[in-house]
Amino acid sequence: MAKEQKKRKEIKRKLLHKYRLVILNESTFEEKISFKLSRLNVFVTGTLFIIVLIGLTTLIIAFTPLREYIPGYSSTKLKRQATELTYKTDSLVTVLNYTNRYLDNVRKVLRGDVENNQQNRDSLFEKYKLDPASVDLTPIREDLLLREEVELEDKYNLFERNVENLGTLLFAPITGTMSQGFDPKTKHYAVDLVAPKDTPVKSIADGTVLFAEWTSETGYVIIIEHQDGFTSVYKHNGSLSKSQGDLVKAGEVIASIGNTGELTTGPHLHFELWRKGKPVNPQNYMDFN
């Protein structure tokens, strides 16, 4: 016990033993500053200094922008921006895939291609083939009313009309002589209508212009999407009055008769009518006489 007490007293003496820290002028040895220190004071002061330094560093990292300069540290703002960019990238990929499918469908319409099904296409057309002599082509009342209203309007200002919704009633693009009819067997999914050059070509119904450009084979082409799954195609035009994305009304002038493209033999309109991705005979929906 005596040894332990003696040891404790020795430790206490060493901790409390006073030392003097003197700062002298090197040239004159003049005393400038002096401090009385002990081991205990130095230990306590150093510990407090380290604790304060750690606290200040923590506050700077947690509440100032300096934390973003620490390698591997990610801020909440950067995480939010990364998440938003991920969502935008996914959306852009979806839109790109949709646009590619849309362009593929437009190319098929321009080429007149139809995907083969497991069923025989000829048998399907044979089932619904009708004798033209047995079909009543007398214009219906709505068609007569529409024609009377169109005749009263200026041919280049038909879009100013206020026409009520007439369902699936379609307006003939031009009045002319049919040189070739709709024939799925020869993949002629259209009717060719002969008319004088520069004759106005009109939209068959309200819709949105999907395509309006020049092609080497079919010249000036315009494609319009309508309600009820209808899509109308007008080829070999002499000029176009509408651009892609324009909204058109039934009977509004969209082009003029021409003789453009490699696959043409004279001024005429190559008119196609598609419904839900399948070509249909335009004569079943409108009268060209």
C-alpha positions as CSV (number, residue, x, y, z in Angstrom):
1,M,0.0,0.0,0.0
2,A,2.8,2.4,0.8
3,K,4.4,1.7,-2.5
4,E,1.1,2.5,-4.3
5,Q,0.5,5.7,-2.4
6,K,4.1,6.7,-3.1
7,K,3.6,5.9,-6.8
8,R,0.3,8.0,-7.0
9,K,2.0,10.9,-5.2
10,E,4.8,10.7,-7.8
11,I,2.4,10.8,-10.7
12,K,0.5,13.6,-9.1
13,R,3.7,15.5,-8.6
14,K,4.7,15.1,-12.2
15,L,1.3,16.2,-13.5
16,L,1.2,19.3,-11.3
17,H,4.9,20.2,-11.4
18,K,5.3,23.7,-12.8
19,Y,7.3,24.5,-15.9
20,R,8.1,27.8,-17.4
21,L,7.9,28.3,-21.1
22,V,10.0,31.4,-22.0
23,I,10.2,33.1,-25.4
24,L,13.4,35.1,-25.9
25,N,14.8,37.5,-28.4
26,E,17.5,35.4,-30.2
27,S,19.8,38.4,-30.6
28,T,19.6,40.0,-27.2
29,F,18.2,37.1,-25.2
30,E,15.6,39.5,-23.9
31,E,12.6,37.8,-22.4
32,K,9.4,38.5,-24.4
33,I,6.7,36.1,-23.1
34,S,6.7,33.4,-20.5
35,F,4.1,30.9,-19.5
36,K,3.8,28.7,-16.4
37,L,2.7,25.2,-17.5
38,S,2.2,21.8,-16.1
39,R,1.6,18.4,-17.8
40,L,-2.0,18.4,-16.7
41,N,-2.7,21.9,-18.2
42,V,-1.1,20.9,-21.5
43,F,-3.1,17.7,-21.6
44,V,-6.5,19.4,-20.8
45,T,-5.8,22.3,-23.2
46,G,-4.8,20.0,-26.0
47,T,-7.8,17.8,-25.5
48,L,-10.2,20.7,-25.6
49,F,-8.5,22.1,-28.7
50,I,-8.9,18.8,-30.5
51,I,-12.6,18.5,-29.5
52,V,-13.3,22.1,-30.7
53,L,-11.5,21.4,-34.0
54,I,-13.5,18.2,-34.6
55,G,-16.7,20.0,-33.9
56,L,-15.9,22.8,-36.3
57,T,-14.9,20.4,-39.0
58,T,-18.2,18.5,-38.5
59,L,-20.3,21.7,-38.8
60,I,-18.4,22.8,-41.9
61,I,-19.0,19.4,-43.6
62,A,-22.6,19.2,-42.6
63,F,-23.9,22.7,-43.3
64,T,-21.7,24.3,-45.9
65,P,-21.1,23.6,-49.7
66,L,-17.5,22.5,-48.9
67,R,-18.7,19.0,-48.3
68,E,-19.2,18.5,-52.0
69,Y,-15.5,18.8,-52.5
70,I,-14.9,15.7,-50.3
71,P,-14.2,12.7,-52.6
72,G,-17.0,10.2,-52.4
73,Y,-19.5,12.5,-50.8
74,S,-22.8,13.0,-52.7
75,S,-25.2,15.9,-51.9
76,T,-29.0,15.6,-51.9
77,K,-29.3,18.0,-54.8
78,L,-26.9,15.9,-57.0
79,K,-29.0,12.7,-56.1
80,R,-32.2,14.5,-57.1
81,Q,-30.7,15.7,-60.4
82,A,-29.4,12.2,-61.1
83,T,-32.8,10.7,-60.5
84,E,-34.5,13.3,-62.7
85,L,-32.0,12.6,-65.5
86,T,-32.7,8.9,-65.2
87,Y,-36.4,9.4,-65.6
88,K,-35.9,11.8,-68.6
89,T,-33.6,9.2,-70.2
90,D,-36.2,6.5,-69.9
91,S,-38.9,8.8,-71.3
92,L,-36.7,9.7,-74.3
93,V,-36.0,6.0,-75.0
94,T,-39.7,5.3,-75.0
95,V,-40.5,8.3,-77.3
96,L,-37.6,7.2,-79.6
97,N,-39.0,3.7,-79.8
98,Y,-42.5,5.0,-80.5
99,T,-41.2,7.4,-83.2
100,N,-39.3,4.6,-84.9
101,R,-42.4,2.4,-85.0
102,Y,-44.4,5.4,-86.3
103,L,-41.8,6.0,-89.1
104,D,-41.9,2.3,-90.1
105,N,-45.7,2.5,-90.5
106,V,-45.4,5.7,-92.6
107,R,-42.8,4.0,-94.8
108,K,-45.1,1.0,-95.3
109,V,-47.9,3.3,-96.3
110,L,-45.6,5.1,-98.8
111,R,-44.5,1.8,-100.3
112,G,-47.9,0.3,-100.3
113,D,-46.7,-2.7,-98.3
114,V,-48.9,-4.8,-96.1
115,E,-47.7,-7.4,-93.6
116,N,-48.6,-11.0,-94.5
117,N,-51.0,-12.7,-92.0
118,Q,-51.5,-16.3,-91.5
119,Q,-54.8,-16.2,-93.3
120,N,-55.0,-16.0,-97.1
121,R,-55.6,-12.3,-98.0
122,D,-57.3,-13.2,-101.3
123,S,-59.9,-15.4,-99.5
124,L,-60.7,-12.5,-97.1
125,F,-61.3,-10.1,-100.1
126,E,-63.3,-12.9,-101.9
127,K,-65.6,-13.2,-98.9
128,Y,-66.6,-9.5,-99.0
129,K,-66.5,-9.0,-102.7
130,L,-69.6,-7.4,-104.0
131,D,-71.1,-7.0,-107.5
132,P,-70.9,-3.3,-108.3
133,A,-74.2,-3.6,-110.1
134,S,-75.9,-4.6,-106.8
135,V,-74.5,-1.7,-104.8
136,D,-76.7,1.4,-104.4
137,L,-74.5,4.4,-105.1
138,T,-77.2,7.0,-104.6
139,P,-75.7,9.8,-102.4
140,I,-77.1,9.9,-98.9
141,R,-78.8,13.0,-97.5
142,E,-75.7,14.0,-95.4
143,D,-73.5,13.8,-98.5
144,L,-75.9,16.0,-100.5
145,L,-76.0,18.6,-97.7
146,L,-72.2,18.7,-97.5
147,R,-71.8,19.1,-101.2
148,E,-74.3,21.9,-101.3
149,E,-72.4,23.7,-98.5
150,V,-69.1,23.2,-100.2
151,E,-70.4,24.6,-103.5
152,L,-71.2,27.9,-101.7
153,E,-67.7,28.2,-100.3
154,D,-64.6,29.5,-102.1
155,K,-62.5,26.5,-103.0
156,Y,-59.4,28.0,-101.2
157,N,-61.3,29.0,-98.0
158,L,-63.2,25.9,-97.2
159,F,-61.7,25.7,-93.7
160,E,-63.9,28.7,-92.6
161,R,-67.0,26.5,-92.7
162,N,-68.7,25.3,-89.5
163,V,-69.6,21.7,-90.3
164,E,-71.1,19.5,-87.7
165,N,-69.7,16.1,-86.9
166,L,-71.1,13.7,-89.5
167,G,-69.5,10.5,-88.2
168,T,-67.5,8.6,-90.7
169,L,-68.8,10.6,-93.7
170,L,-65.8,11.3,-95.9
171,F,-65.4,14.0,-98.5
172,A,-64.0,13.1,-102.0
173,P,-60.5,14.7,-102.6
174,I,-61.3,15.6,-106.2
175,T,-64.0,15.0,-108.8
176,G,-62.5,13.2,-111.8
177,T,-62.2,10.2,-114.0
178,M,-60.9,7.0,-112.4
179,S,-58.1,5.4,-114.5
180,Q,-57.4,2.5,-112.2
181,G,-59.3,1.2,-109.3
182,F,-58.5,-0.5,-106.0
183,D,-57.0,-4.0,-106.7
184,P,-55.4,-5.9,-103.7
185,K,-54.3,-8.7,-106.0
186,T,-51.9,-6.5,-107.9
187,K,-51.0,-4.6,-104.6
188,H,-52.7,-1.4,-106.0
189,Y,-54.2,-0.2,-102.8
190,A,-55.5,3.0,-104.2
191,V,-57.6,4.6,-106.9
192,D,-56.0,6.8,-109.6
193,L,-58.1,9.8,-110.5
194,V,-57.4,11.8,-113.6
195,A,-58.0,15.6,-113.4
196,P,-56.6,18.8,-115.0
197,K,-53.2,19.9,-113.7
198,D,-53.4,22.3,-110.7
199,T,-56.8,21.1,-109.7
200,P,-57.2,21.6,-105.9
201,V,-56.9,18.4,-103.9
202,K,-59.0,18.5,-100.7
203,S,-58.8,16.7,-97.4
204,I,-61.4,14.0,-97.0
205,A,-62.1,14.8,-93.3
206,D,-60.7,16.7,-90.3
207,G,-57.3,15.5,-89.3
208,T,-53.6,16.1,-88.7
209,V,-50.9,16.0,-91.4
210,L,-48.5,13.1,-90.6
211,F,-46.2,13.5,-93.6
212,A,-45.8,16.1,-96.3
213,E,-42.6,15.7,-98.3
214,W,-41.1,14.9,-101.7
215,T,-40.2,11.3,-102.7
216,S,-38.4,10.2,-105.8
217,E,-41.0,7.6,-106.8
218,T,-44.3,9.3,-105.9
219,G,-43.3,13.0,-106.0
220,Y,-45.1,15.3,-103.6
221,V,-46.9,13.1,-101.0
222,I,-49.1,14.1,-98.1
223,I,-50.5,11.8,-95.5
224,I,-53.3,12.8,-93.1
225,E,-54.5,11.0,-90.0
226,H,-58.3,11.2,-89.2
227,Q,-60.7,10.0,-86.6
228,D,-62.0,6.4,-86.4
229,G,-58.7,5.0,-87.5
230,F,-58.7,6.4,-91.0
231,T,-55.5,7.5,-92.8
232,S,-55.6,9.1,-96.2
233,V,-52.6,9.3,-98.7
234,Y,-52.3,11.6,-101.6
235,K,-49.4,11.0,-104.1
236,H,-48.0,12.6,-107.3
237,N,-49.2,16.1,-106.4
238,G,-47.9,19.1,-108.2
239,S,-47.5,21.1,-105.0
240,L,-48.4,20.9,-101.3
241,S,-50.3,23.5,-99.3
242,K,-49.8,22.0,-95.9
243,S,-46.8,20.9,-93.7
244,Q,-46.2,18.1,-91.3
245,G,-48.1,18.7,-88.0
246,D,-50.8,21.1,-89.5
247,L,-54.4,20.6,-88.6
248,V,-56.8,20.4,-91.5
249,K,-60.6,20.5,-91.9
250,A,-62.8,18.4,-94.2
251,G,-62.7,19.9,-97.7
252,E,-59.7,22.1,-97.0
253,V,-57.3,22.4,-99.9
254,I,-54.1,20.5,-99.1
255,A,-52.4,20.1,-102.5
256,S,-52.9,20.4,-106.3
257,I,-53.0,17.9,-109.1
258,G,-49.6,17.3,-110.7
259,N,-47.4,14.8,-112.5
260,T,-44.4,14.4,-110.1
261,G,-42.4,11.3,-109.3
262,E,-41.0,8.5,-111.4
263,L,-44.1,6.3,-111.2
264,T,-46.5,8.6,-113.0
265,T,-47.8,8.7,-116.6
266,G,-49.7,12.0,-116.5
267,P,-51.5,14.5,-114.2
268,H,-53.5,12.5,-111.8
269,L,-54.1,11.8,-108.1
270,H,-53.0,8.5,-106.5
271,F,-55.4,8.3,-103.5
272,E,-55.1,5.6,-100.8
273,L,-57.4,5.1,-97.8
274,W,-56.3,3.1,-94.8
275,R,-58.2,2.1,-91.7
276,K,-56.5,0.7,-88.6
277,G,-53.4,-0.2,-90.6
278,K,-55.2,-2.0,-93.4
279,P,-55.9,-0.6,-96.9
280,V,-59.6,-0.2,-97.8
281,N,-61.4,0.6,-101.1
282,P,-62.1,4.4,-101.1
283,Q,-65.1,3.8,-103.4
284,N,-66.9,2.2,-100.4
285,Y,-66.8,5.5,-98.5
286,M,-67.1,8.2,-101.2
287,D,-68.2,9.1,-104.7
288,F,-65.6,10.5,-107.1
289,N,-68.1,11.5,-109.9
